[in-house]
């Protein structure tokens, strides 16, 4: 069971790391300041985590995961999503405070 969890986490990490290499036609200019860079990173983490959660549900429906593995991975991914959303909230506050 631990091996399955480890493999799922490694797989999600690989998707997060290598996904930009396979995106075609998307050209986003590099952010100019540190706040923009941090916001872009938090958005990317949020999107990757949402995709990992969607993939997790598909894997469970396909019978690739036990209920225990699904529950523990879902809990980990949801915690990652919450951290990314909190970072985005903090960055939005910082941006609003800095631009006032």
Beta strands, then each sheet from edge to edge (+ up, - down):
end
